């Protein structure tokens, strides 16, 4: 009965509402609200479907990576003998451990394979997705190139660049790192065509604002990132890594025939042959006598083309848009880094590309160390993508530049390590930053495989051995550099002498003989501890570089901060195919390195002897890490310091407008009207003039 009454009540109520005009109006008013709600529901449903598709794409990528991992392991299992019995779990465990170790080595005959990764990115301007590929339209990252003194060891001393290129920079970076070229990116991606349209629109719009204050410098190609509004002045093209299944059988076969002494012979013969083919008239007497000097590495001299017998392949091909963006980025790096006019044909363009790659890696390693973060896994995805793009951009420079120019750069850089191919102005081991040298040698050595009518590059196995021998030579030279510049050897508790301490003492004795007994007499344990401290930043930078270059996954020990320093050092050495005892390199290659040690310590112009006698100032390793000056806790103390400041160009004691440089602590006059000075032909204030010498144009004055 109650249900029937309620139903009748609802029916009567509905009839009255239909007959009422106000009710009909309210119903019509609610219809737009219902349609708006339907639209919101549809939008939420669309977003949910898009999120579902995105998750499916990620799962598909993860599945593909797992399949590639299984395939690579399957290849490694096929190369190993079968255990045969089920009752041998220890053997199976050891084989799995060996495979994991091989996959976590970046260079050498045991380097890991590069997995195939499909990367689909969305343009921030047109919102269209595109896969990053070598033959597709270029996808670019916004970037800012600037001169930097963040790592300098001689604040306030900016070296001048010779317009004619007669100086050693940028071919050789001085160890003081007085000024470098840093390339940073916010990580936002665009199509190259979308960026070009946006850049042209920004230029046209800004030029039309005649009376507006410009916050960007159009003449230097500056613009603001369309998404985050960070300052940019170029773009870096995204170049994908080539998937690689490393052939361990070929590497094992080639190994005994491509030892370090033989590799030095082959490289020297190739350089000499290329000089004769290219008719290089710049070769001096040292180069012409290289045939007799190459005897330090062995007896039989290899053929000019013997380098090609260890494996070659065709170089990578890129689309026209990627090549165009390579030129745009390289020209900007060259123009900003050397403060010169744009010239894509300048032979120093590839050098600046390699230098900005090395300096950016050093700056990132410095930040990670200062913040006590692990070497890998700490960078955001956009930061890591920017670093990989910079490394691949630097590696691709040799494909765009003249091969004869790249070969000449390689020969000049190799002259620091192998005096048999050195020139007159080759610096000594104390006058070079060896990480910059490592990057330049690794990225330029493929040019030696170029033939007259055929474009060739080394195969994966040949590249693995090239990288291994270059890294071994550079590491040994850097160890000598640390030893020669060290004066404060740490005190080590006396105990049983280890093999590392004995090897360090043996090297110290050999170097002392080569330098005329100018090396202080210290224990092997102190030498070993000093060298390990000094070489760690170099190894960390090398690990970052080869990780971005080869795509080989680093060991798990480099992803955490709870691991001891000794374990991290061993993981670094393992990843770089180095012995954990770096002094073992000198023992393994004793016959080849002993003559080199004598030349490194004795030439050129006895620079090492002058440094050991204190006549030349040298850099200590590890380098001093720069920080902003420490301000007093009490602000009144800073005010008291500023109250004593007087404008150096004003006689009025009341005119006090001080400002403080947070880089070096210098007190400056902030008024441009009184403290004017000339800078590149223009009148600038004291702060701008000081920033030019203290921060290479960048200042921090509150």
Secondary structure, DSSP 8 states (H G I E B T S, - for coil): -HHHHHHHHHHHHHHHHHH-HHHHHHHHHHHHHHHHHHHHHHHHHHHHHHHHHHHHHHHHHHHHHHHHHHHHHHHHHHTS-----TT-HHHHHHHHHHHHHHHT--SSTT---B-----EEE-TTT--EEE--TTS--EEEEEEEEEE-TT-SSTT------TTS-SSTTTS--TT--SEEEEE----EEEHHHHHHHHHHHHHHHHH-TTS--SS-GGGT-EE-TTT--EESEEEE------B---HHHHHHHHTTS-HHHHHHHHHHHHHHHHHHHT-TT--HHHHTHHHHGGGG-SS---TTGGGGG-EE------HHHHHHHHHHHHHHHHHHHT----TT-TTHHHHHHHHHHHHHHHHHHHHHHTT--SSS-S-HHHHHHHHHHHHHHHTHHHHS-HHHHHHHHHHHHTTT-GGG--TT---GGGS-HHHHHHHHHHHGGGGG--SS---EE-HHHHHHHHHHHHHHHHHHHHHHHHHH----------S--HHHHHHHHHHHHHHHHTTS-S----HHHHHHHHHHHHHHHHHHHHHHHHHHH-----GGGG-SSS-HHHHHHHHHHHTT--SSTTHHHHHTHHHHHHHHHHHHHTTTTHHHHHHTTSS----SS----------SSHHHHHHHHHT---TT---TT---EEEBTTT--EEE--TTTS-EEETTEEE-HHHHHHHHHSTT---B-
